[in-house]
Every structure is written in structure tokens, then in C-alpha cells.
């Protein structure tokens, strides 16, 4: 992971952490279900965004290194593992 990607990922994680704490408080306070669901869906979207950032960083660094270093199968296997159910 590049230093810039790491910085962005940590920033997003701090935001997500705050959202998770807020979600926990909503549940403790027995907030309206739709409010809880709205925040939960926002957290899931933020996590998908974080995943995208990390995947992009992986492609731009490690995958390129593997492909140029003769480890094509390893690179392919890692990426396929992400998308298999």
C-alpha cells in the first residue's frame, strides 16, 4: 500500500468507526428502525468505498510487481479469491 493510500484508508476508517459508534448508540437508544437501517447502509457503502481504495492500491503496486516479476498466477489467484462466493 502506498503511503497516500494508507493515509486515505486510515481517514476513511476513522469516519467508519464513528459511524459504527453512532449505530451502536442508535440501537441502545431504541431509535426508529429506518434510522438504524439508513446508518447501517451508509456504513456498508463506506466499507465498499474503502475496499475499492485498497483494491486500487493493490492493483497499482503489488499486482504490477507480481505480473512483472513472473508471479502472474499468484496475482490472478488473489484477485479471483476476492470475487468467489
FIPA-464214 format. One line per field, with one value per residue: residue in one letter; x negated, y negated, z of N, C-alpha, C, O in turn. Coordinates in Angstrom, 1 decimal, m for minus. Layout:
N
type c(A;...)
n_c1 c(X;...)
n_c2 c(Y;...)
n_c3 c(Z;...)
ca_c1 c(X;...)
ca_c2 c(Y;...)
ca_c3 c(Z;...)
c_c1 c(X;...)
c_c2 c(Y;...)
c_c3 c(Z;...)
o_c1 c(X;...)
o_c2 c(Y;...)
o_c3 c(Z;...)
END
This chain:
85
type c(X;X;X;X;X;X;X;X;X;X;X;X;X;X;X;X;X;X;X;X;X;X;X;X;X;X;X;X;X;X;X;X;X;X;X;X;X;X;X;X;X;X;X;X;X;X;X;X;X;X;X;X;X;X;X;X;X;X;X;X;X;X;X;X;X;X;X;X;X;X;X;X;X;X;X;X;X;X;X;X;X;X;X;X;X)
n_c1 c(m0.9;m0.6;m2.0;m0.1;2.3;2.6;2.9;5.3;7.0;6.9;8.0;10.6;11.3;11.5;13.7;15.6;15.5;16.5;19.1;20.0;20.0;22.0;24.1;24.3;25.1;27.6;29.0;28.9;30.4;32.8;33.7;35.7;36.4;35.9;34.1;31.9;31.4;30.8;28.4;26.8;26.7;25.3;22.8;22.1;21.8;19.7;17.7;17.5;16.5;14.0;12.9;12.7;10.8;8.5;8.3;7.7;5.2;3.8;3.8;2.3;m0.2;m1.2;m0.1;m1.1;m3.8;m3.9;m3.0;m5.0;m7.1;m7.0;m5.1;m2.4;m0.3;0.1;1.0;3.4;4.8;5.1;6.8;9.0;9.9;11.1;13.5;14.9;17.6)
n_c2 c(1.2;m2.2;m5.1;m7.3;m6.0;m4.5;m6.6;m7.7;m5.5;m5.1;m7.5;m7.2;m4.9;m6.0;m7.6;m5.7;m4.2;m6.1;m6.2;m3.6;m3.6;m5.5;m4.1;m1.9;m3.4;m4.3;m1.9;m1.1;m3.2;m2.6;m3.6;m4.7;m2.2;m2.6;m4.7;m3.5;m1.5;m3.2;m4.3;m2.0;m1.1;m3.2;m2.8;m0.3;m1.1;m2.9;m1.1;0.5;m1.5;m1.9;0.7;0.5;m1.5;m0.2;2.0;0.8;m0.4;2.0;3.1;1.2;1.4;4.0;6.0;5.2;5.5;8.3;9.3;8.3;9.6;12.3;13.7;14.2;16.1;16.1;13.5;13.5;15.5;14.4;12.2;13.5;14.9;12.9;12.4;14.8;16.7)
n_c3 c(0.0;m0.8;0.7;0.5;m0.1;2.2;4.1;3.2;3.5;6.3;7.2;6.2;7.7;10.3;10.0;9.5;11.8;13.6;12.6;13.2;16.0;16.4;15.3;17.1;19.3;18.5;18.4;21.1;22.1;21.2;18.7;15.9;13.5;10.7;10.8;12.0;10.0;7.8;8.6;9.0;6.3;5.2;6.4;5.3;2.7;2.9;3.7;1.4;m0.3;0.9;0.5;m2.3;m2.6;m1.4;m3.0;m5.5;m4.8;m4.3;m6.9;m8.3;m7.1;m5.8;m7.5;m10.1;m9.5;m9.1;m11.6;m13.3;m12.2;m12.7;m11.3;m12.2;m11.9;m9.1;m8.7;m10.1;m8.8;m6.2;m6.8;m7.9;m5.7;m4.1;m5.4;m5.5;m4.3)
ca_c1 c(0.0;m1.4;m1.7;1.1;3.4;2.7;3.4;6.7;7.7;7.0;9.0;12.0;11.6;11.9;15.1;16.5;15.5;17.5;20.5;20.3;20.3;23.3;25.1;24.5;25.9;29.0;29.6;29.0;31.5;34.0;34.2;36.6;35.8;35.5;32.9;30.9;31.1;30.1;27.0;26.2;26.5;24.2;21.6;21.8;21.3;18.4;16.8;17.3;15.6;12.7;12.5;12.3;9.5;7.5;8.1;6.9;3.8;3.2;3.5;1.2;m1.5;m1.5;0.2;m2.0;m5.1;m3.8;m2.9;m6.3;m8.1;m6.8;m4.1;m1.1;0.7;0.4;1.8;4.7;5.4;5.5;7.9;10.2;10.4;12.0;14.8;15.6;18.5)
ca_c2 c(0.0;m3.4;m6.0;m8.1;m5.1;m4.2;m7.8;m7.8;m4.4;m5.4;m8.6;m6.5;m4.1;m6.8;m8.0;m4.5;m3.9;m7.0;m5.8;m2.3;m4.0;m6.1;m3.0;m1.3;m4.3;m4.3;m0.7;m1.2;m4.2;m2.1;m4.5;m4.2;m1.2;m3.2;m5.5;m2.5;m0.9;m4.2;m4.4;m0.7;m1.1;m4.1;m2.2;0.7;m1.8;m3.4;0.1;0.8;m2.5;m1.6;1.8;0.1;m2.2;0.8;2.9;0.0;m0.4;3.3;3.3;0.3;1.7;5.4;6.8;4.9;6.2;9.8;9.5;8.1;10.4;13.7;14.3;13.9;16.9;15.7;12.3;13.9;16.3;13.5;11.4;14.3;15.2;11.8;12.4;16.1;16.8)
ca_c3 c(0.0;m0.9;1.9;0.3;0.0;3.7;4.7;2.8;4.2;7.8;7.3;6.0;8.8;11.4;9.8;9.6;13.3;14.2;12.2;13.9;17.3;16.3;15.1;18.4;20.2;18.0;18.8;22.5;22.4;20.6;17.7;14.8;12.7;9.5;11.1;12.2;8.7;7.0;9.1;8.7;4.9;5.0;6.8;4.3;1.5;3.3;3.7;0.0;m0.8;1.5;m0.3;m3.6;m2.4;m1.1;m4.2;m6.4;m4.3;m4.6;m8.3;m8.7;m6.5;m5.7;m8.7;m11.1;m9.2;m9.3;m13.0;m14.0;m11.5;m13.0;m10.4;m12.7;m11.3;m7.8;m8.8;m10.6;m7.7;m5.2;m7.2;m8.0;m4.3;m3.7;m6.1;m5.4;m3.2)
c_c1 c(m0.9;m1.1;m0.4;2.3;3.6;3.3;4.9;7.6;7.9;8.0;10.4;12.3;12.0;13.3;16.0;16.6;16.5;18.9;20.9;20.7;21.7;24.4;25.4;25.3;27.3;29.7;29.9;30.2;32.8;34.6;35.0;35.8;35.2;34.2;31.7;30.4;30.4;28.7;26.2;25.8;25.4;22.9;21.2;21.2;19.9;17.3;16.5;16.3;14.2;12.1;12.0;10.9;8.3;7.2;7.3;5.5;3.1;2.8;2.4;m0.1;m1.8;m1.2;m0.7;m3.4;m5.0;m3.8;m4.3;m7.4;m7.9;m5.8;m2.7;0.0;1.1;1.3;3.2;5.5;5.9;6.8;9.2;10.8;11.3;13.4;15.5;16.4;18.3)
c_c2 c(m1.2;m4.2;m6.8;m7.2;m4.8;m5.4;m7.9;m6.7;m4.6;m6.5;m8.0;m5.6;m4.8;m7.3;m6.8;m4.1;m4.8;m6.6;m4.5;m2.7;m4.7;m5.1;m2.2;m2.1;m4.3;m3.0;m0.7;m2.1;m3.8;m3.1;m3.9;m3.3;m1.8;m4.0;m4.6;m1.9;m1.9;m4.3;m3.2;m0.7;m2.0;m3.6;m1.1;0.0;m2.4;m2.3;0.5;m0.2;m2.3;m0.4;1.4;m0.6;m1.2;1.6;2.1;m0.1;0.9;3.5;2.4;0.6;3.2;6.2;6.5;5.6;7.7;10.1;9.3;9.0;11.9;14.4;14.1;14.8;16.5;14.4;12.6;14.6;15.4;12.7;12.3;14.7;14.1;11.9;13.7;16.1;18.0)
c_c3 c(0.0;0.4;1.7;0.4;1.5;4.4;4.4;3.5;5.7;8.0;7.2;7.2;10.1;11.2;10.0;11.1;14.0;13.9;13.0;15.3;17.4;16.1;16.4;19.3;19.8;18.4;20.3;22.9;21.8;19.6;16.6;13.9;11.4;9.7;11.3;10.8;7.8;7.4;8.8;7.2;4.5;5.3;5.8;3.0;1.7;3.2;2.2;m0.7;m0.3;0.7;m1.6;m3.6;m2.2;m2.3;m5.3;m6.1;m4.6;m6.0;m8.8;m8.2;m6.6;m6.9;m9.9;m10.8;m9.4;m10.8;m13.7;m13.4;m11.8;m12.1;m10.9;m12.1;m9.9;m7.8;m9.2;m9.5;m6.6;m5.5;m7.4;m6.6;m3.8;m4.2;m6.1;m4.2;m2.4)
o_c1 c(m1.9;0.0;0.3;3.3;4.8;4.2;5.7;8.7;8.9;8.8;11.3;13.5;12.9;14.1;17.0;17.7;17.3;19.8;22.1;21.6;22.5;25.5;26.5;26.2;28.2;30.8;30.9;31.0;33.8;35.8;35.1;34.7;34.1;33.4;30.6;29.2;29.5;27.8;25.1;24.7;24.5;21.9;20.0;20.3;19.1;16.2;15.4;15.5;13.2;10.9;10.9;10.1;7.3;6.0;6.4;4.6;1.9;1.8;1.6;m1.1;m2.6;m2.1;m1.2;m4.0;m6.0;m4.4;m4.6;m8.5;m8.5;m5.8;m1.8;1.0;2.3;2.3;4.2;6.6;7.0;7.7;10.3;12.0;12.2;14.3;16.6;16.1;18.9)
o_c2 c(m1.3;m4.1;m7.0;m7.6;m4.7;m5.2;m8.2;m6.9;m4.3;m6.4;m8.3;m5.6;m4.4;m7.3;m7.0;m3.7;m4.3;m6.7;m4.4;m2.1;m4.4;m5.2;m1.9;m1.5;m4.3;m3.1;m0.3;m1.8;m4.5;m3.4;m2.6;m3.7;m1.4;m4.1;m4.8;m1.7;m1.5;m4.3;m3.2;m0.2;m1.8;m3.8;m1.0;0.5;m2.3;m2.5;0.8;0.1;m2.4;m0.4;1.9;m0.4;m1.3;1.9;2.6;0.0;0.9;4.0;2.9;0.1;3.7;7.1;7.4;6.1;8.3;11.0;10.1;9.2;12.8;15.6;13.7;14.3;16.6;14.4;12.1;14.4;15.6;12.6;11.8;14.8;14.4;11.5;13.8;15.6;18.3)
o_c3 c(0.8;1.0;2.7;1.0;2.0;5.3;5.3;4.0;6.2;9.0;8.0;7.6;10.8;12.2;10.6;11.6;14.8;14.7;13.3;15.9;18.3;16.7;16.7;20.0;20.6;18.8;20.8;23.8;21.9;19.6;16.5;13.4;11.0;8.8;10.8;10.6;7.1;6.5;8.3;6.8;3.6;4.6;5.5;2.4;0.8;2.8;1.9;m1.5;m1.1;0.4;m2.1;m4.5;m2.9;m2.6;m5.9;m6.9;m5.0;m6.4;m9.6;m8.7;m7.5;m7.3;m10.6;m11.7;m10.0;m11.3;m14.6;m14.0;m11.1;m12.1;m10.1;m11.8;m9.5;m7.0;m8.6;m9.3;m6.1;m4.8;m7.0;m6.5;m3.0;m3.6;m6.7;m3.1;m1.4)
END
